[in-house]
Amino acid sequence: MTKLITKSKLGLLVCTAVFVCNSCATNPVTGKRDISFVSKQQEIAMGQQADPEVISQFGLYPNEALQRFINQKGQQMVAVSHRKDLKYEFKIVDSPVINAFAVPGGYVYFTRGIMAHFNNEAQFAGVLGHEIGHIAARHSARQQSKSMLAQLGLVVGMVVSPELAQFGDAAQQSLALLFLKFGRDDERESDRLGVEYSTKIGYDANYMADFFRTLQRQQEQSEAEPIPDFLSTHPNPADRYETVKELAADWQQKTKATNLQVNRNSFLKLIDGIVYGEDPRQGFVEANVFYHPELKFQFPVPTGWAYQNSPQQFQMAEKEGKAMMALTLVPGKTLEEAAQQMLQKYQLQVVENQKITVNGLPALAIVADQKPQEDPQQQQQQQQQTPAVRTLTYLFQYNSNIYSLMGISLEANFNTYFATFQNTMQRFRALTDPALLNRQAERVRVKTIAKTTTLAQALRQYHVTDKRLTEMAILNGMELNDQVTAGSLIKVVQK
């Protein structure tokens, strides 16, 4: 039976059609119209909001030569890309994780971890083109339009309940843009663009395919969390390798490119001395104790708790997500002033507080509950929907800083975790052990091979232990039985 369409319904259909059409944007890469509810101005605003959070979360890697290098190559590649209408920024962040990522608005980040694992400029250029490709093809904007925000990969995002996660300063929504999971079609398109862009600026894109094998080997060897990277949502690595090789051949034929660059030696010399793995100067955990050599303090981590270190805070979380602790710096000249800042920031209401001394340090212990919503109309609904949160916080005055070590749980669980919170907080103390204070980071060291031999034999000559041979082979993008010729360069890791 046919139904008549009323005038009001017809108007609604027309409005909907106009809205959808107005929400379409031409994809710079394909030239096709995509449905997108994110404008160029919104993309730029998203990137501008995310960028300071990225830098706060990871920190910039303090190497001017490397920062100049990524910016120079990035701007060179933008000039041949499909999208030149953005102001791009390229940065290397101080993280050991092997990763590269882009956010809307033209912001591209490489970790020092991925820089250490490249073995020539051509590998680097292929991945750089891949990330620029995500921006050029508006992949991040499309994902945001579909509301496909992923977890942050922090302890707060991984394990704790939403009521507790609000206390994780780093868990900002815009920072979640870093962890958008692109679909396989988007990844294939970015691989294709990586090949195209790197070829156009004169690099041999075959080496981009080789780096994917390094990533796969690294993930297979890793005993930690999977790499939050190119692999989790990407095409099968073997298929991807072959596809990129074919794309490289096609683009070399299209551009009639000759004398394509690899630049192995110059790149290895550029990364010589780069920090490898965790940097103990930024704090490290050993035998369930967190040590910070630069700030000169230590405290225990509860047995079995997950933890995450970042420049602005150290988080610990009980693995069932029922409790967490976080150490942060708090502004203020006195403990009382710092306490007011903290209470206001988290909207906490003091239950009790006491001035104490902890291992010779002036401290303030505070039990506080989260304040209810100020809006009377929302207050009853909020109290019904959200369980009450209770906190135990110790504020310490030490070396001109004030530190907050806060334990957080639902009020119903607070007594269960009170002793754990207190045990950690009452063992906050000055770090005085010279061996821990002087702990140095491992660094990539580039060595020249004296005579032709196998990689395994060459690594042993530089005192690489047997248990680290495979790790060093992956770092070099080689197999242990590969021949290395006299005069060639390899990477080893030393302090």
C-alpha positions in Angstrom: 0.0 0.0 0.0 1.4 3.4 -1.0 1.3 6.1 1.7 1.1 9.8 1.0 4.1 11.8 2.0 2.9 14.8 4.1 4.3 18.3 3.6 6.2 18.1 6.9 7.7 14.8 6.1 8.8 16.0 2.7 10.4 19.0 4.3 12.3 16.7 6.7 13.5 14.6 3.8 14.7 17.7 1.9 16.5 19.0 5.0 18.2 15.7 5.6 19.3 15.5 2.0 20.7 19.0 2.2 22.5 18.2 5.5 24.1 15.1 4.0 25.2 16.9 0.9 26.6 19.8 3.0 28.5 17.2 5.0 30.2 15.8 2.0 33.8 16.9 1.2 36.0 16.1 -1.7 38.7 13.7 -0.8 42.0 15.3 -1.9 43.5 11.9 -2.9 40.6 10.2 -4.6 38.7 13.2 -5.9 35.5 11.6 -4.7 32.9 13.0 -2.3 33.2 11.6 1.2 30.6 12.1 4.0 32.4 14.0 6.7 31.0 16.0 9.6 34.5 17.5 10.3 35.4 20.7 8.4 39.0 21.8 7.6 38.8 24.3 10.4 37.6 21.6 12.8 40.5 19.4 11.7 43.0 22.2 12.4 41.4 22.9 15.8 41.5 19.2 16.7 45.2 19.1 15.9 46.0 22.3 17.8 44.2 20.9 20.9 45.9 17.5 20.7 49.5 18.7 20.0 50.3 20.2 23.5 48.8 17.1 25.1 51.0 14.9 22.9 54.1 16.9 24.0 53.0 16.9 27.6 52.4 13.1 27.5 55.6 12.1 25.8 57.9 15.1 25.7 60.0 16.2 22.7 63.2 14.2 22.1 66.0 16.6 22.9 68.1 16.3 19.7 68.0 19.4 17.5 69.6 17.6 14.5 67.0 14.9 14.5 64.2 17.4 14.9 65.5 19.5 12.0 65.8 16.3 9.9 62.2 15.2 10.3 60.9 18.7 9.7 63.0 19.1 6.6 62.0 15.8 5.1 58.4 16.3 6.1 58.0 19.7 4.5 59.7 18.4 1.3 57.2 15.5 1.2 54.2 17.8 1.8 55.2 19.7 -1.3 54.5 16.6 -3.5 51.4 15.5 -1.5 47.7 15.8 -2.3 47.1 18.2 0.5 49.2 21.3 0.8 46.5 23.5 2.4 47.6 22.7 6.0 50.5 24.0 8.1 52.2 20.7 8.9 54.4 20.1 12.0 56.7 17.1 12.3 58.2 16.1 15.7 60.1 13.3 17.3 58.7 12.5 20.8 60.6 10.9 23.7 59.1 7.5 23.8 60.7 4.1 23.5 57.6 2.6 21.8 58.1 1.8 18.1 55.4 4.0 16.6 54.6 6.8 14.3 51.2 8.6 14.2 49.4 11.6 12.8 46.4 13.6 14.0 44.1 15.8 12.0 45.3 19.3 11.0 48.8 18.3 9.9 50.6 17.0 13.0 52.9 14.1 12.5 54.9 12.4 15.3 57.7 9.8 15.3 58.9 8.2 18.5 62.6 7.9 19.2 61.9 4.2 19.4 60.9 4.0 15.7 63.8 6.2 14.7 66.3 3.8 16.4 64.9 0.9 14.3 65.2 2.5 10.9 68.3 1.5 9.0 68.3 4.1 6.2 66.6 7.2 5.1 64.5 5.3 2.6 62.7 3.3 5.3 62.1 6.5 7.2 60.8 8.3 4.2 58.3 5.5 3.4 56.8 5.6 6.9 56.8 9.4 6.8 54.8 9.3 3.5 52.4 6.8 5.1 51.6 9.2 7.9 51.2 12.2 5.6 48.9 10.0 3.6 46.6 9.5 6.5 46.2 13.3 6.7 46.0 13.9 3.0 43.3 11.3 2.6 41.4 12.7 5.7 41.5 9.3 7.4 41.6 10.7 10.9 38.8 13.1 10.1 36.6 10.3 8.7 37.3 8.1 11.8 36.4 11.0 14.1 33.2 11.5 12.1 32.3 7.9 12.8 33.1 8.4 16.6 35.7 5.6 16.5 37.9 6.8 19.4 40.0 4.0 21.0 41.4 3.6 24.4 44.5 5.6 25.3 46.9 2.9 26.0 47.6 4.3 29.5 47.1 2.4 32.7 44.0 4.6 33.3 42.6 3.8 29.9 43.5 0.1 30.1 42.2 -1.1 33.4 40.4 1.2 35.7 36.7 2.0 35.8 35.4 5.2 34.3 34.8 6.7 37.8 38.5 6.4 38.6 39.8 7.2 35.1 38.7 10.8 35.4 41.7 11.2 37.8 44.2 10.3 35.0 45.4 13.8 33.8 46.7 12.3 30.6 43.4 10.7 29.6 42.2 13.7 27.5 39.8 13.0 24.7 41.7 14.9 22.1 44.8 12.7 22.9 42.7 9.7 22.0 43.1 10.9 18.4 46.5 9.3 18.4 45.0 5.9 18.9 42.4 5.9 16.1 42.3 2.5 14.5 42.3 2.9 10.8 40.6 0.2 8.7 42.6 -2.0 6.3 41.4 0.0 3.3 42.8 3.2 4.9 46.1 1.5 5.7 46.4 0.2 2.2 45.8 3.7 0.8 48.4 5.2 3.1 50.9 2.5 2.1 50.3 3.4 -1.5 50.7 7.1 -0.7 53.9 6.4 1.3 55.3 4.7 -1.8 54.2 7.5 -4.1 55.4 10.4 -1.9 58.8 8.9 -1.0 59.5 8.0 -4.6 58.6 11.5 -5.7 61.2 13.0 -3.4 63.8 10.6 -4.6 63.8 7.6 -2.3 63.7 3.9 -3.1 60.4 2.8 -1.6 61.4 -0.9 -1.7 63.0 -0.3 1.7 59.6 0.7 3.1 58.6 -2.9 2.6 61.7 -4.1 4.4 60.8 -2.1 7.4 57.5 -3.8 7.7 59.4 -7.0 8.2 61.4 -5.4 11.0 58.1 -4.4 12.7 56.7 -7.9 12.4 59.8 -9.5 13.8 59.8 -7.0 16.7 56.2 -7.8 17.6 56.9 -11.5 17.5 59.8 -11.1 19.9 58.2 -8.7 22.2 57.1 -10.0 25.6 55.3 -6.8 26.4 52.1 -5.3 25.0 51.7 -5.5 21.2 53.0 -2.6 19.3 50.3 0.1 19.1 51.2 0.7 15.6 51.2 -0.3 12.0 50.3 -4.0 12.7 47.1 -4.3 14.8 44.6 -3.3 12.1 46.9 -3.5 9.1 46.9 -6.0 6.2 48.8 -9.3 6.6 52.5 -8.4 6.8 53.5 -10.9 4.1 50.9 -9.6 1.7 51.7 -6.0 2.6 55.4 -6.6 1.9 54.7 -7.9 -1.6 52.1 -5.2 -2.3 54.5 -2.4 -1.4 57.3 -4.0 -3.5 54.9 -4.0 -6.5 53.8 -0.4 -5.8 57.5 0.7 -5.6 58.2 -0.9 -9.0 55.1 0.8 -10.5 56.0 4.2 -9.2 59.6 4.0 -10.2 58.4 3.1 -13.7 55.8 6.0 -13.7 58.3 8.6 -12.6 61.1 7.1 -14.6 63.1 7.6 -11.5 66.8 6.9 -11.5 69.5 7.1 -8.8 66.9 6.6 -6.0 68.4 7.3 -2.6 68.8 4.8 0.3 71.3 6.8 2.4 72.1 4.1 5.0 75.4 5.4 6.4 74.3 9.0 6.7 71.2 8.0 8.5 73.0 5.7 10.9 75.4 8.4 11.8 72.5 10.7 12.4 70.9 8.4 15.0 74.2 7.4 16.6 73.8 8.0 20.3 69.9 8.0 20.3 68.4 6.7 23.6 67.3 3.1 23.3 64.5 1.6 25.4 63.4 3.2 28.7 65.3 6.2 29.9 66.1 5.7 33.6 66.7 9.5 34.0 62.9 9.9 33.6 62.2 7.3 36.3 62.1 3.5 36.2 60.7 0.5 38.1 63.0 -2.2 39.5 62.0 -4.9 42.0 58.6 -3.3 42.6 60.1 0.1 43.5 59.8 3.3 41.4 63.1 5.4 41.3 63.5 8.8 39.9 67.2 9.7 39.6 66.6 13.3 38.4 64.1 14.2 41.1 65.8 12.0 43.7 62.9 10.1 45.3 61.6 6.6 45.5 58.5 4.7 46.6 57.2 1.1 46.2 54.8 -0.2 43.5 52.2 -2.6 44.9 52.9 -6.2 43.8 50.9 -7.2 40.7 49.8 -3.6 39.9 50.2 -2.3 36.3 52.0 1.0 36.0 52.7 3.7 33.4 55.3 6.4 33.5 55.0 9.7 31.6 56.7 13.1 31.9 53.8 14.6 33.9 52.7 11.6 36.1 53.3 8.1 37.2 50.2 5.9 37.4 49.7 2.6 39.1 46.5 0.5 38.8 45.2 -2.7 40.4 44.7 -5.1 37.6 41.0 -5.6 38.2 40.5 -1.9 37.9 39.1 -1.3 41.3 41.9 1.1 42.6 44.6 3.3 41.3 47.4 5.6 42.5 48.9 8.6 40.7 52.0 10.7 41.5 52.0 14.2 40.1 53.6 17.6 40.9 51.2 20.1 42.4 51.5 23.9 42.2 51.7 25.8 45.4 54.3 27.3 47.7 53.0 25.5 50.8 51.3 22.2 51.5 48.1 23.9 52.3 48.1 25.9 49.1 48.8 22.8 47.1 46.0 21.0 48.9 43.5 23.7 47.9 44.7 23.5 44.2 44.3 19.7 44.2 40.9 19.7 45.9 39.5 22.3 43.5 40.9 20.5 40.4 39.3 17.2 41.2 36.2 18.7 43.0 37.0 16.9 46.2 35.4 17.5 49.7 37.7 16.9 52.6 36.6 14.2 55.1 39.7 14.5 57.3 43.3 15.8 57.1 46.4 15.7 59.2 49.9 17.3 59.1 52.5 14.5 59.4 56.2 13.8 58.7 57.1 11.0 56.3 60.7 9.8 56.4 61.8 13.3 57.4 59.7 15.1 54.8 56.9 17.5 55.7 53.6 16.0 54.5 49.8 16.4 54.6 47.5 13.4 54.6 44.0 14.0 53.3 41.0 11.7 52.9 38.5 13.3 50.5 35.3 12.4 48.5 34.4 13.7 45.2 31.9 16.6 45.4 28.4 16.0 44.0 27.3 18.1 41.0 26.5 21.7 41.8 23.4 21.7 39.6 20.5 20.7 42.0 18.5 19.2 39.1 21.4 16.9 38.1 22.5 16.2 41.6 20.1 13.4 42.5 20.4 11.7 39.1 24.3 12.0 39.3 24.3 10.4 42.8 22.1 7.6 41.5 24.1 6.8 38.4 27.7 7.4 39.6 29.2 5.5 42.6 30.9 7.7 45.2 34.7 8.0 44.9 37.0 8.3 47.9 40.6 9.3 47.8 43.6 9.2 50.2 46.3 11.7 49.2 49.7 12.4 50.7 51.3 15.7 49.8 55.1 15.8 50.2 57.3 18.9 50.3 60.7 17.9 48.9 63.5 19.8 47.2 61.4 22.9 46.3 58.6 20.8 44.9 55.3 19.5 46.2 54.3 16.0 45.1 50.8 14.5 45.3 50.6 10.8 45.7 46.8 10.0 45.4 45.1 6.7 46.0 41.6 6.4 44.4 38.9 3.8 44.7 35.1 3.7 44.9 34.0 4.5 48.5 32.6 1.0 48.9 36.1 -0.4 48.2 38.2 2.2 50.0 38.8 0.3 53.2 40.0 -2.7 51.2 42.7 -0.6 49.5 43.5 1.8 52.3 46.4 -0.2 53.7 47.9 -0.6 50.2 47.6 3.1 49.6 49.2 4.0 52.9 52.0 1.5 52.6 53.1 3.1 49.3 52.7 6.6 50.6 54.5 6.1 53.9 57.5 4.7 52.1 58.0 7.8 49.8 61.6 8.9 50.6 64.7 10.6 49.3 66.8 8.5 46.8 70.4 8.4 48.0 71.9 5.3 46.5 74.6 6.4 44.1 74.2 3.4 41.9 70.6 4.3 41.3 71.1 8.0 41.1 73.7 7.5 38.4 71.8 4.9 36.3 72.4 5.7 32.6 70.2 5.0 29.6 71.3 2.6 26.9 72.0 4.2 23.6 72.4 3.1 20.0 76.1 3.1 19.0 77.1 2.8 15.4 80.2 0.7 14.8 82.4 0.1 11.7 83.1 -3.5 10.9 86.8 -4.2 10.7 86.6 -7.4 8.6 84.0 -9.3 6.7 82.1 -11.7 9.0 78.6 -12.7 10.0 76.4 -10.3 11.9 76.3 -12.6 15.0 80.1 -12.7 15.1 80.4 -8.9 14.6 77.9 -8.3 17.5 79.8 -10.6 19.8 83.0 -8.6 19.1 81.2 -5.7 20.6 80.3 -7.7 23.7 76.6 -8.3 22.8 75.4 -11.2 25.0 73.8 -14.3 23.4 70.4 -13.5 24.9 70.4 -10.1 23.1 71.7 -11.3 19.7 68.2 -11.6 18.2 67.2 -8.2 19.5 70.2 -6.6 17.9 69.6 -8.4 14.6 66.1 -7.0 14.5 67.5 -3.5 15.4 69.8 -3.8 12.4 67.1 -5.2 10.1 69.2 -8.3 9.4 69.5 -12.0 10.2 72.2 -13.2 12.5 73.8 -15.3 9.7 73.9 -12.4 7.2 77.3 -11.3 6.0 78.6 -7.9 7.0 81.5 -6.6 4.9 84.6 -4.8 6.1 83.9 -1.1 6.4 80.1 -1.4 6.7 78.2 0.0 9.7 76.1 -1.8 12.3 74.2 -0.8 15.4 74.8 -2.1 18.9 73.4 -0.9 22.2 75.6 0.3 25.0 75.5 2.6 28.0 
